[in-house]
Structures are given as C-alpha cells and as structure tokens.
C-alpha cells in the first residue's frame, strides 16, 4: 500500500546510524515490526501467573521433547 507520511529527519538519521540501514522504506518497515513484536511480548507477559497447569503436568519433560 502506498501512503505519504512526514517523517522526523532526526529520528531517521539516528535509526540509520544505529542500524546501518540506509533506506527509509526498510527503516519504517523494521520500526513497525519492532513495535508489533514489542506489543505481542507485552500481551504475553500480561498472562504471567494466570495460566494454571494440572498438578501432574510435567512441563520440563515437554520442553525436552521439543528439543
């Protein structure tokens, strides 16, 4: 999808310096991906302590099977 947006030149310059990415398109895409990942992690961490396993559930054994 095409759109026109006004970007903060200082933010773009700093992001390019820190990442080594030189194109605006890639910088914006990476920024959006980082934002999405951050929000997903937060929503998962909000579940901490709310998931209850059966007392006999062997989570360590399940982890080993995944390796």
mmCIF file of the N, C-alpha and C atoms, coordinates in Angstrom:
data_MODEL
# 
_entry.id   MODEL 
# 
loop_
_atom_site.group_PDB 
_atom_site.id 
_atom_site.type_symbol 
_atom_site.label_atom_id 
_atom_site.label_alt_id 
_atom_site.label_comp_id 
_atom_site.label_asym_id 
_atom_site.label_entity_id 
_atom_site.label_seq_id 
_atom_site.pdbx_PDB_ins_code 
_atom_site.Cartn_x 
_atom_site.Cartn_y 
_atom_site.Cartn_z 
_atom_site.occupancy 
_atom_site.B_iso_or_equiv 
_atom_site.pdbx_formal_charge 
_atom_site.auth_seq_id 
_atom_site.auth_comp_id 
_atom_site.auth_asym_id 
_atom_site.auth_atom_id 
_atom_site.pdbx_PDB_model_num 
ATOM 1   N N  . UNK A 1 1  ? 0.847  -1.166  0.000  1.00 0.00 ? 1  UNK A N  1 
ATOM 2   C CA . UNK A 1 1  ? 0.000  0.000   0.000  1.00 0.00 ? 1  UNK A CA 1 
ATOM 3   C C  . UNK A 1 1  ? 0.898  1.236   0.000  1.00 0.00 ? 1  UNK A C  1 
ATOM 4   N N  . UNK A 1 2  ? 0.555  2.160   -0.805 1.00 0.00 ? 2  UNK A N  1 
ATOM 5   C CA . UNK A 1 2  ? 1.316  3.408   -0.858 1.00 0.00 ? 2  UNK A CA 1 
ATOM 6   C C  . UNK A 1 2  ? 0.643  4.443   0.029  1.00 0.00 ? 2  UNK A C  1 
ATOM 7   N N  . UNK A 1 3  ? 1.475  5.206   0.722  1.00 0.00 ? 3  UNK A N  1 
ATOM 8   C CA . UNK A 1 3  ? 0.975  6.309   1.528  1.00 0.00 ? 3  UNK A CA 1 
ATOM 9   C C  . UNK A 1 3  ? 2.068  7.362   1.643  1.00 0.00 ? 3  UNK A C  1 
ATOM 10  N N  . UNK A 1 4  ? 1.672  8.554   1.900  1.00 0.00 ? 4  UNK A N  1 
ATOM 11  C CA . UNK A 1 4  ? 2.640  9.627   2.113  1.00 0.00 ? 4  UNK A CA 1 
ATOM 12  C C  . UNK A 1 4  ? 2.598  10.020  3.582  1.00 0.00 ? 4  UNK A C  1 
ATOM 13  N N  . UNK A 1 5  ? 3.760  10.030  4.211  1.00 0.00 ? 5  UNK A N  1 
ATOM 14  C CA . UNK A 1 5  ? 3.843  10.437  5.607  1.00 0.00 ? 5  UNK A CA 1 
ATOM 15  C C  . UNK A 1 5  ? 5.038  11.363  5.778  1.00 0.00 ? 5  UNK A C  1 
ATOM 16  N N  . UNK A 1 6  ? 4.928  12.215  6.764  1.00 0.00 ? 6  UNK A N  1 
ATOM 17  C CA . UNK A 1 6  ? 6.039  13.104  7.077  1.00 0.00 ? 6  UNK A CA 1 
ATOM 18  C C  . UNK A 1 6  ? 6.845  12.448  8.197  1.00 0.00 ? 6  UNK A C  1 
ATOM 19  N N  . UNK A 1 7  ? 8.116  12.214  7.948  1.00 0.00 ? 7  UNK A N  1 
ATOM 20  C CA . UNK A 1 7  ? 8.978  11.543  8.907  1.00 0.00 ? 7  UNK A CA 1 
ATOM 21  C C  . UNK A 1 7  ? 9.928  12.542  9.550  1.00 0.00 ? 7  UNK A C  1 
ATOM 22  N N  . UNK A 1 8  ? 10.222 12.318  10.800 1.00 0.00 ? 8  UNK A N  1 
ATOM 23  C CA . UNK A 1 8  ? 11.173 13.158  11.526 1.00 0.00 ? 8  UNK A CA 1 
ATOM 24  C C  . UNK A 1 8  ? 12.582 12.839  11.025 1.00 0.00 ? 8  UNK A C  1 
ATOM 25  N N  . UNK A 1 9  ? 13.232 13.787  10.408 1.00 0.00 ? 9  UNK A N  1 
ATOM 26  C CA . UNK A 1 9  ? 14.556 13.580  9.819  1.00 0.00 ? 9  UNK A CA 1 
ATOM 27  C C  . UNK A 1 9  ? 15.591 13.166  10.864 1.00 0.00 ? 9  UNK A C  1 
ATOM 28  N N  . UNK A 1 10 ? 15.506 13.729  12.061 1.00 0.00 ? 10 UNK A N  1 
ATOM 29  C CA . UNK A 1 10 ? 16.466 13.371  13.114 1.00 0.00 ? 10 UNK A CA 1 
ATOM 30  C C  . UNK A 1 10 ? 16.294 11.915  13.541 1.00 0.00 ? 10 UNK A C  1 
ATOM 31  N N  . UNK A 1 11 ? 15.040 11.473  13.647 1.00 0.00 ? 11 UNK A N  1 
ATOM 32  C CA . UNK A 1 11 ? 14.791 10.075  14.018 1.00 0.00 ? 11 UNK A CA 1 
ATOM 33  C C  . UNK A 1 11 ? 15.304 9.127   12.940 1.00 0.00 ? 11 UNK A C  1 
ATOM 34  N N  . UNK A 1 12 ? 15.058 9.474   11.698 1.00 0.00 ? 12 UNK A N  1 
ATOM 35  C CA . UNK A 1 12 ? 15.543 8.637   10.598 1.00 0.00 ? 12 UNK A CA 1 
ATOM 36  C C  . UNK A 1 12 ? 17.061 8.563   10.594 1.00 0.00 ? 12 UNK A C  1 
ATOM 37  N N  . UNK A 1 13 ? 17.695 9.689   10.790 1.00 0.00 ? 13 UNK A N  1 
ATOM 38  C CA . UNK A 1 13 ? 19.156 9.735   10.788 1.00 0.00 ? 13 UNK A CA 1 
ATOM 39  C C  . UNK A 1 13 ? 19.727 8.894   11.934 1.00 0.00 ? 13 UNK A C  1 
ATOM 40  N N  . UNK A 1 14 ? 19.134 9.009   13.113 1.00 0.00 ? 14 UNK A N  1 
ATOM 41  C CA . UNK A 1 14 ? 19.603 8.228   14.266 1.00 0.00 ? 14 UNK A CA 1 
ATOM 42  C C  . UNK A 1 14 ? 19.367 6.739   14.050 1.00 0.00 ? 14 UNK A C  1 
ATOM 43  N N  . UNK A 1 15 ? 18.194 6.380   13.531 1.00 0.00 ? 15 UNK A N  1 
ATOM 44  C CA . UNK A 1 15 ? 17.894 4.966   13.265 1.00 0.00 ? 15 UNK A CA 1 
ATOM 45  C C  . UNK A 1 15 ? 18.856 4.394   12.233 1.00 0.00 ? 15 UNK A C  1 
ATOM 46  N N  . UNK A 1 16 ? 19.152 5.168   11.201 1.00 0.00 ? 16 UNK A N  1 
ATOM 47  C CA . UNK A 1 16 ? 20.084 4.712   10.171 1.00 0.00 ? 16 UNK A CA 1 
ATOM 48  C C  . UNK A 1 16 ? 21.486 4.537   10.754 1.00 0.00 ? 16 UNK A C  1 
ATOM 49  N N  . UNK A 1 17 ? 21.884 5.461   11.601 1.00 0.00 ? 17 UNK A N  1 
ATOM 50  C CA . UNK A 1 17 ? 23.212 5.379   12.217 1.00 0.00 ? 17 UNK A CA 1 
ATOM 51  C C  . UNK A 1 17 ? 23.323 4.151   13.109 1.00 0.00 ? 17 UNK A C  1 
ATOM 52  N N  . UNK A 1 18 ? 22.289 3.890   13.900 1.00 0.00 ? 18 UNK A N  1 
ATOM 53  C CA . UNK A 1 18 ? 22.336 2.770   14.845 1.00 0.00 ? 18 UNK A CA 1 
ATOM 54  C C  . UNK A 1 18 ? 22.206 1.407   14.169 1.00 0.00 ? 18 UNK A C  1 
ATOM 55  N N  . UNK A 1 19 ? 21.447 1.346   13.082 1.00 0.00 ? 19 UNK A N  1 
ATOM 56  C CA . UNK A 1 19 ? 21.184 0.054   12.442 1.00 0.00 ? 19 UNK A CA 1 
ATOM 57  C C  . UNK A 1 19 ? 22.029 -0.210  11.211 1.00 0.00 ? 19 UNK A C  1 
ATOM 58  N N  . UNK A 1 20 ? 22.530 0.852   10.600 1.00 0.00 ? 20 UNK A N  1 
ATOM 59  C CA . UNK A 1 20 ? 23.253 0.677   9.348  1.00 0.00 ? 20 UNK A CA 1 
ATOM 60  C C  . UNK A 1 20 ? 22.317 0.582   8.149  1.00 0.00 ? 20 UNK A C  1 
ATOM 61  N N  . UNK A 1 21 ? 21.016 0.704   8.386  1.00 0.00 ? 21 UNK A N  1 
ATOM 62  C CA . UNK A 1 21 ? 20.031 0.660   7.305  1.00 0.00 ? 21 UNK A CA 1 
ATOM 63  C C  . UNK A 1 21 ? 19.953 2.047   6.692  1.00 0.00 ? 21 UNK A C  1 
ATOM 64  N N  . UNK A 1 22 ? 20.015 2.112   5.377  1.00 0.00 ? 22 UNK A N  1 
ATOM 65  C CA . UNK A 1 22 ? 20.076 3.416   4.723  1.00 0.00 ? 22 UNK A CA 1 
ATOM 66  C C  . UNK A 1 22 ? 18.776 3.842   4.044  1.00 0.00 ? 22 UNK A C  1 
ATOM 67  N N  . UNK A 1 23 ? 17.869 2.909   3.771  1.00 0.00 ? 23 UNK A N  1 
ATOM 68  C CA . UNK A 1 23 ? 16.654 3.300   3.056  1.00 0.00 ? 23 UNK A CA 1 
ATOM 69  C C  . UNK A 1 23 ? 15.520 3.571   4.035  1.00 0.00 ? 23 UNK A C  1 
ATOM 70  N N  . UNK A 1 24 ? 14.745 4.603   3.721  1.00 0.00 ? 24 UNK A N  1 
ATOM 71  C CA . UNK A 1 24 ? 13.618 4.974   4.581  1.00 0.00 ? 24 UNK A CA 1 
ATOM 72  C C  . UNK A 1 24 ? 12.592 3.846   4.644  1.00 0.00 ? 24 UNK A C  1 
ATOM 73  N N  . UNK A 1 25 ? 12.352 3.225   3.507  1.00 0.00 ? 25 UNK A N  1 
ATOM 74  C CA . UNK A 1 25 ? 11.353 2.155   3.443  1.00 0.00 ? 25 UNK A CA 1 
ATOM 75  C C  . UNK A 1 25 ? 11.706 1.018   4.408  1.00 0.00 ? 25 UNK A C  1 
ATOM 76  N N  . UNK A 1 26 ? 12.947 0.583   4.397  1.00 0.00 ? 26 UNK A N  1 
ATOM 77  C CA . UNK A 1 26 ? 13.375 -0.511  5.268  1.00 0.00 ? 26 UNK A CA 1 
ATOM 78  C C  . UNK A 1 26 ? 13.359 -0.063  6.736  1.00 0.00 ? 26 UNK A C  1 
ATOM 79  N N  . UNK A 1 27 ? 13.778 1.158   7.001  1.00 0.00 ? 27 UNK A N  1 
ATOM 80  C CA . UNK A 1 27 ? 13.753 1.672   8.371  1.00 0.00 ? 27 UNK A CA 1 
ATOM 81  C C  . UNK A 1 27 ? 12.334 1.695   8.934  1.00 0.00 ? 27 UNK A C  1 
ATOM 82  N N  . UNK A 1 28 ? 11.384 2.167   8.138  1.00 0.00 ? 28 UNK A N  1 
ATOM 83  C CA . UNK A 1 28 ? 9.991  2.214   8.600  1.00 0.00 ? 28 UNK A CA 1 
ATOM 84  C C  . UNK A 1 28 ? 9.454  0.800   8.808  1.00 0.00 ? 28 UNK A C  1 
ATOM 85  N N  . UNK A 1 29 ? 9.750  -0.091  7.874  1.00 0.00 ? 29 UNK A N  1 
ATOM 86  C CA . UNK A 1 29 ? 9.286  -1.483  7.998  1.00 0.00 ? 29 UNK A CA 1 
ATOM 87  C C  . UNK A 1 29 ? 9.852  -2.137  9.259  1.00 0.00 ? 29 UNK A C  1 
ATOM 88  N N  . UNK A 1 30 ? 11.140 -1.969  9.492  1.00 0.00 ? 30 UNK A N  1 
ATOM 89  C CA . UNK A 1 30 ? 11.774 -2.556  10.673 1.00 0.00 ? 30 UNK A CA 1 
ATOM 90  C C  . UNK A 1 30 ? 11.201 -1.945  11.958 1.00 0.00 ? 30 UNK A C  1 
ATOM 91  N N  . UNK A 1 31 ? 10.937 -0.655  11.921 1.00 0.00 ? 31 UNK A N  1 
ATOM 92  C CA . UNK A 1 31 ? 10.342 0.002   13.078 1.00 0.00 ? 31 UNK A CA 1 
ATOM 93  C C  . UNK A 1 31 ? 8.954  -0.541  13.387 1.00 0.00 ? 31 UNK A C  1 
ATOM 94  N N  . UNK A 1 32 ? 8.153  -0.732  12.359 1.00 0.00 ? 32 UNK A N  1 
ATOM 95  C CA . UNK A 1 32 ? 6.812  -1.293  12.559 1.00 0.00 ? 32 UNK A CA 1 
ATOM 96  C C  . UNK A 1 32 ? 6.887  -2.722  13.080 1.00 0.00 ? 32 UNK A C  1 
ATOM 97  N N  . UNK A 1 33 ? 7.812  -3.509  12.543 1.00 0.00 ? 33 UNK A N  1 
ATOM 98  C CA . UNK A 1 33 ? 7.977  -4.888  13.020 1.00 0.00 ? 33 UNK A CA 1 
ATOM 99  C C  . UNK A 1 33 ? 8.396  -4.909  14.488 1.00 0.00 ? 33 UNK A C  1 
ATOM 100 N N  . UNK A 1 34 ? 9.307  -4.025  14.869 1.00 0.00 ? 34 UNK A N  1 
ATOM 101 C CA . UNK A 1 34 ? 9.752  -3.961  16.266 1.00 0.00 ? 34 UNK A CA 1 
ATOM 102 C C  . UNK A 1 34 ? 8.598  -3.562  17.186 1.00 0.00 ? 34 UNK A C  1 
ATOM 103 N N  . UNK A 1 35 ? 7.770  -2.642  16.741 1.00 0.00 ? 35 UNK A N  1 
ATOM 104 C CA . UNK A 1 35 ? 6.615  -2.224  17.532 1.00 0.00 ? 35 UNK A CA 1 
ATOM 105 C C  . UNK A 1 35 ? 5.642  -3.373  17.725 1.00 0.00 ? 35 UNK A C  1 
ATOM 106 N N  . UNK A 1 36 ? 5.359  -4.104  16.664 1.00 0.00 ? 36 UNK A N  1 
ATOM 107 C CA . UNK A 1 36 ? 4.447  -5.246  16.740 1.00 0.00 ? 36 UNK A CA 1 
ATOM 108 C C  . UNK A 1 36 ? 4.995  -6.311  17.680 1.00 0.00 ? 36 UNK A C  1 
ATOM 109 N N  . UNK A 1 37 ? 6.270  -6.647  17.549 1.00 0.00 ? 37 UNK A N  1 
ATOM 110 C CA . UNK A 1 37 ? 6.878  -7.653  18.417 1.00 0.00 ? 37 UNK A CA 1 
ATOM 111 C C  . UNK A 1 37 ? 6.837  -7.222  19.875 1.00 0.00 ? 37 UNK A C  1 
ATOM 112 N N  . UNK A 1 38 ? 7.086  -5.949  20.128 1.00 0.00 ? 38 UNK A N  1 
ATOM 113 C CA . UNK A 1 38 ? 7.055  -5.432  21.491 1.00 0.00 ? 38 UNK A CA 1 
ATOM 114 C C  . UNK A 1 38 ? 5.660  -5.573  22.094 1.00 0.00 ? 38 UNK A C  1 
ATOM 115 N N  . UNK A 1 39 ? 4.642  -5.216  21.329 1.00 0.00 ? 39 UNK A N  1 
ATOM 116 C CA . UNK A 1 39 ? 3.261  -5.300  21.815 1.00 0.00 ? 39 UNK A CA 1 
ATOM 117 C C  . UNK A 1 39 ? 2.856  -6.751  22.046 1.00 0.00 ? 39 UNK A C  1 
ATOM 118 N N  . UNK A 1 40 ? 3.295  -7.656  21.177 1.00 0.00 ? 40 UNK A N  1 
ATOM 119 C CA . UNK A 1 40 ? 2.975  -9.077  21.360 1.00 0.00 ? 40 UNK A CA 1 
ATOM 120 C C  . UNK A 1 40 ? 3.629  -9.623  22.627 1.00 0.00 ? 40 UNK A C  1 
ATOM 121 N N  . UNK A 1 41 ? 4.877  -9.239  22.875 1.00 0.00 ? 41 UNK A N  1 
ATOM 122 C CA . UNK A 1 41 ? 5.559  -9.700  24.094 1.00 0.00 ? 41 UNK A CA 1 
ATOM 123 C C  . UNK A 1 41 ? 4.847  -9.197  25.331 1.00 0.00 ? 41 UNK A C  1 
ATOM 124 N N  . UNK A 1 42 ? 4.407  -7.952  25.309 1.00 0.00 ? 42 UNK A N  1 
ATOM 125 C CA . UNK A 1 42 ? 3.694  -7.387  26.459 1.00 0.00 ? 42 UNK A CA 1 
ATOM 126 C C  . UNK A 1 42 ? 2.400  -8.124  26.716 1.00 0.00 ? 42 UNK A C  1 
ATOM 127 N N  . UNK A 1 43 ? 1.678  -8.454  25.653 1.00 0.00 ? 43 UNK A N  1 
ATOM 128 C CA . UNK A 1 43 ? 0.405  -9.141  25.845 1.00 0.00 ? 43 UNK A CA 1 
ATOM 129 C C  . UNK A 1 43 ? 0.633  -10.543 26.408 1.00 0.00 ? 43 UNK A C  1 
ATOM 130 N N  . UNK A 1 44 ? 1.720  -11.183 26.018 1.00 0.00 ? 44 UNK A N  1 
ATOM 131 C CA . UNK A 1 44 ? 2.039  -12.494 26.581 1.00 0.00 ? 44 UNK A CA 1 
ATOM 132 C C  . UNK A 1 44 ? 2.472  -12.382 28.034 1.00 0.00 ? 44 UNK A C  1 
ATOM 133 N N  . UNK A 1 45 ? 3.257  -11.360 28.353 1.00 0.00 ? 45 UNK A N  1 
ATOM 134 C CA . UNK A 1 45 ? 3.719  -11.219 29.737 1.00 0.00 ? 45 UNK A CA 1 
ATOM 135 C C  . UNK A 1 45 ? 2.573  -10.861 30.667 1.00 0.00 ? 45 UNK A C  1 
ATOM 136 N N  . UNK A 1 46 ? 1.499  -10.286 30.148 1.00 0.00 ? 46 UNK A N  1 
ATOM 137 C CA . UNK A 1 46 ? 0.331  -9.973  30.975 1.00 0.00 ? 46 UNK A CA 1 
ATOM 138 C C  . UNK A 1 46 ? -0.358 -11.242 31.462 1.00 0.00 ? 46 UNK A C  1 
ATOM 139 N N  . UNK A 1 47 ? -0.110 -12.351 30.775 1.00 0.00 ? 47 UNK A N  1 
ATOM 140 C CA . UNK A 1 47 ? -0.714 -13.626 31.169 1.00 0.00 ? 47 UNK A CA 1 
ATOM 141 C C  . UNK A 1 47 ? 0.050  -14.314 32.304 1.00 0.00 ? 47 UNK A C  1 
ATOM 142 N N  . UNK A 1 48 ? 1.192  -13.785 32.647 1.00 0.00 ? 48 UNK A N  1 
ATOM 143 C CA . UNK A 1 48 ? 2.026  -14.414 33.673 1.00 0.00 ? 48 UNK A CA 1 
ATOM 144 C C  . UNK A 1 48 ? 1.234  -14.617 34.969 1.00 0.00 ? 48 UNK A C  1 
ATOM 145 N N  . UNK A 1 49 ? 1.262  -15.845 35.455 1.00 0.00 ? 49 UNK A N  1 
ATOM 146 C CA . UNK A 1 49 ? 0.557  -16.178 36.684 1.00 0.00 ? 49 UNK A CA 1 
ATOM 147 C C  . UNK A 1 49 ? -0.911 -16.490 36.489 1.00 0.00 ? 49 UNK A C  1 
ATOM 148 N N  . UNK A 1 50 ? -1.414 -16.349 35.267 1.00 0.00 ? 50 UNK A N  1 
ATOM 149 C CA . UNK A 1 50 ? -2.821 -16.604 35.010 1.00 0.00 ? 50 UNK A CA 1 
ATOM 150 C C  . UNK A 1 50 ? -3.072 -17.961 34.367 1.00 0.00 ? 50 UNK A C  1 
ATOM 151 N N  . UNK A 1 51 ? -2.019 -18.610 33.926 1.00 0.00 ? 51 UNK A N  1 
ATOM 152 C CA . UNK A 1 51 ? -2.154 -19.929 33.315 1.00 0.00 ? 51 UNK A CA 1 
ATOM 153 C C  . UNK A 1 51 ? -1.819 -20.961 34.374 1.00 0.00 ? 51 UNK A C  1 
ATOM 154 N N  . UNK A 1 52 ? -2.752 -21.846 34.623 1.00 0.00 ? 52 UNK A N  1 
ATOM 155 C CA . UNK A 1 52 ? -2.571 -22.869 35.651 1.00 0.00 ? 52 UNK A CA 1 
ATOM 156 C C  . UNK A 1 52 ? -2.516 -24.240 34.992 1.00 0.00 ? 52 UNK A C  1 
ATOM 157 N N  . UNK A 1 53 ? -1.472 -24.981 35.299 1.00 0.00 ? 53 UNK A N  1 
ATOM 158 C CA . UNK A 1 53 ? -1.297 -26.310 34.753 1.00 0.00 ? 53 UNK A CA 1 
ATOM 159 C C  . UNK A 1 53 ? -1.830 -27.340 35.742 1.00 0.00 ? 53 UNK A C  1 
ATOM 160 N N  . UNK A 1 54 ? -2.181 -28.495 35.209 1.00 0.00 ? 54 UNK A N  1 
ATOM 161 C CA . UNK A 1 54 ? -2.573 -29.589 36.085 1.00 0.00 ? 54 UNK A CA 1 
ATOM 162 C C  . UNK A 1 54 ? -1.382 -29.932 36.979 1.00 0.00 ? 54 UNK A C  1 
ATOM 163 N N  . UNK A 1 55 ? -1.616 -30.271 38.230 1.00 0.00 ? 55 UNK A N  1 
ATOM 164 C CA . UNK A 1 55 ? -0.505 -30.551 39.148 1.00 0.00 ? 55 UNK A CA 1 
ATOM 165 C C  . UNK A 1 55 ? 0.446  -31.640 38.639 1.00 0.00 ? 55 UNK A C  1 
ATOM 166 N N  . UNK A 1 56 ? -0.068 -32.617 37.898 1.00 0.00 ? 56 UNK A N  1 
ATOM 167 C CA . UNK A 1 56 ? 0.776  -33.718 37.431 1.00 0.00 ? 56 UNK A CA 1 
ATOM 168 C C  . UNK A 1 56 ? 1.451  -33.409 36.091 1.00 0.00 ? 56 UNK A C  1 
ATOM 169 N N  . UNK A 1 57 ? 1.223  -32.232 35.524 1.00 0.00 ? 57 UNK A N  1 
ATOM 170 C CA . UNK A 1 57 ? 1.792  -31.881 34.218 1.00 0.00 ? 57 UNK A CA 1 
ATOM 171 C C  . UNK A 1 57 ? 3.300  -31.711 34.343 1.00 0.00 ? 57 UNK A C  1 
ATOM 172 N N  . UNK A 1 58 ? 4.031  -32.429 33.515 1.00 0.00 ? 58 UNK A N  1 
ATOM 173 C CA . UNK A 1 58 ? 5.495  -32.392 33.536 1.00 0.00 ? 58 UNK A CA 1 
ATOM 174 C C  . UNK A 1 58 ? 5.996  -31.440 32.442 1.00 0.00 ? 58 UNK A C  1 
ATOM 175 N N  . UNK A 1 59 ? 6.037  -30.162 32.750 1.00 0.00 ? 59 UNK A N  1 
ATOM 176 C CA . UNK A 1 59 ? 6.443  -29.184 31.736 1.00 0.00 ? 59 UNK A CA 1 
ATOM 177 C C  . UNK A 1 59 ? 7.897  -29.344 31.332 1.00 0.00 ? 59 UNK A C  1 
ATOM 178 N N  . UNK A 1 60 ? 8.734  -29.784 32.234 1.00 0.00 ? 60 UNK A N  1 
ATOM 179 C CA . UNK A 1 60 ? 10.139 -29.968 31.871 1.00 0.00 ? 60 UNK A CA 1 
ATOM 180 C C  . UNK A 1 60 ? 10.306 -31.079 30.857 1.00 0.00 ? 60 UNK A C  1 
ATOM 181 N N  . UNK A 1 61 ? 9.553  -32.157 31.025 1.00 0.00 ? 61 UNK A N  1 
ATOM 182 C CA . UNK A 1 61 ? 9.613  -33.260 30.073 1.00 0.00 ? 61 UNK A CA 1 
ATOM 183 C C  . UNK A 1 61 ? 9.090  -32.803 28.709 1.00 0.00 ? 61 UNK A C  1 
ATOM 184 N N  . UNK A 1 62 ? 8.054  -31.983 28.710 1.00 0.00 ? 62 UNK A N  1 
ATOM 185 C CA . UNK A 1 62 ? 7.511  -31.463 27.447 1.00 0.00 ? 62 UNK A CA 1 
ATOM 186 C C  . UNK A 1 62 ? 8.542  -30.592 26.739 1.00 0.00 ? 62 UNK A C  1 
ATOM 187 N N  . UNK A 1 63 ? 9.281  -29.799 27.490 1.00 0.00 ? 63 UNK A N  1 
ATOM 188 C CA . UNK A 1 63 ? 10.320 -28.959 26.902 1.00 0.00 ? 63 UNK A CA 1 
ATOM 189 C C  . UNK A 1 63 ? 11.415 -29.824 26.262 1.00 0.00 ? 63 UNK A C  1 
ATOM 190 N N  . UNK A 1 64 ? 11.776 -30.879 26.937 1.00 0.00 ? 64 UNK A N  1 
ATOM 191 C CA . UNK A 1 64 ? 12.821 -31.760 26.416 1.00 0.00 ? 64 UNK A CA 1 
ATOM 192 C C  . UNK A 1 64 ? 12.388 -32.412 25.097 1.00 0.00 ? 64 UNK A C  1 
ATOM 193 N N  . UNK A 1 65 ? 11.110 -32.748 24.984 1.00 0.00 ? 65 UNK A N  1 
ATOM 194 C CA . UNK A 1 65 ? 10.621 -33.357 23.735 1.00 0.00 ? 65 UNK A CA 1 
ATOM 195 C C  . UNK A 1 65 ? 10.708 -32.390 22.566 1.00 0.00 ? 65 UNK A C  1 
ATOM 196 N N  . UNK A 1 66 ? 10.640 -31.101 22.847 1.00 0.00 ? 66 UNK A N  1 
ATOM 197 C CA . UNK A 1 66 ? 10.699 -30.095 21.783 1.00 0.00 ? 66 UNK A CA 1 
ATOM 198 C C  . UNK A 1 66 ? 12.104 -29.871 21.269 1.00 0.00 ? 66 UNK A C  1 
ATOM 199 N N  . UNK A 1 67 ? 13.092 -30.263 22.003 1.00 0.00 ? 67 UNK A N  1 
ATOM 200 C CA . UNK A 1 67 ? 14.481 -30.043 21.594 1.00 0.00 ? 67 UNK A CA 1 
ATOM 201 C C  . UNK A 1 67 ? 14.905 -30.968 20.526 1.00 0.00 ? 67 UNK A C  1 
# 
